[in-house]
């Protein structure tokens, strides 16, 4: 991890840079879980380099009233949705209990929409595997925190967080929730994730669907059954 204001050209280039670091470790049992949508192009490159399955973790930010990009919490879908709220931040921006409850319902509906749009196969089993959680960057860390806390109960052998850029304060907060953190740059001061990309357009649903399908196809081609077919 380095400090500074280095730039990545786009998410794919950032993913290849992350993959070069991760490839140095013995991760033959790895599963890559990307946070949609922006984490998927990054996770795709990591999965290709490691020859690992690529899947997504359904997590949504709970944004502040009138400023949705400022996260005051996050939720991860599942049999029982896992919710993380930064109560200090929520109070500071005037987020009432009713606002939080309503926003959670809205984000659960969006998760269901994305699940229907993205999922074309069963989830990748995580038990006894090395799980690598990938995003295009971290700001407050609440979204990734929710994902890591939810995944802690999945029975993974090892939990790794891998991101191109994040502030040191967020990394310190997340460190106890995983076995290892790979972060390429940790700027100080930190302004935004997008400030460290030349191209930081919004990732579309179609790009997510295409990358997940390509990753599954590439993995099938490398398997013995794929080779025979």
Buried (B, 14 or more C-beta within 10 A) or exposed (E): EEEEEEBBEBBBBBBBBBBEBBEEBEBEBBBBBBBBBBBBBBBBBBBBBBEBBBBBBBBBBBBBBEEEEBBBBBBBBEEEBBBBBBEEBBEEBEBEEEBBEEBBEEBBEEBEEBEEEBBEEEEBEBEEBBBBBBBBBBBBBBBBBBBBBBBBEBEBEBBBBBBBBBBBEBBEBBEEBBEBBBBBBBBEEBEBBBEBBEEBEEBEEEBBBEBBEBBBEBBEEEEEEEEEE
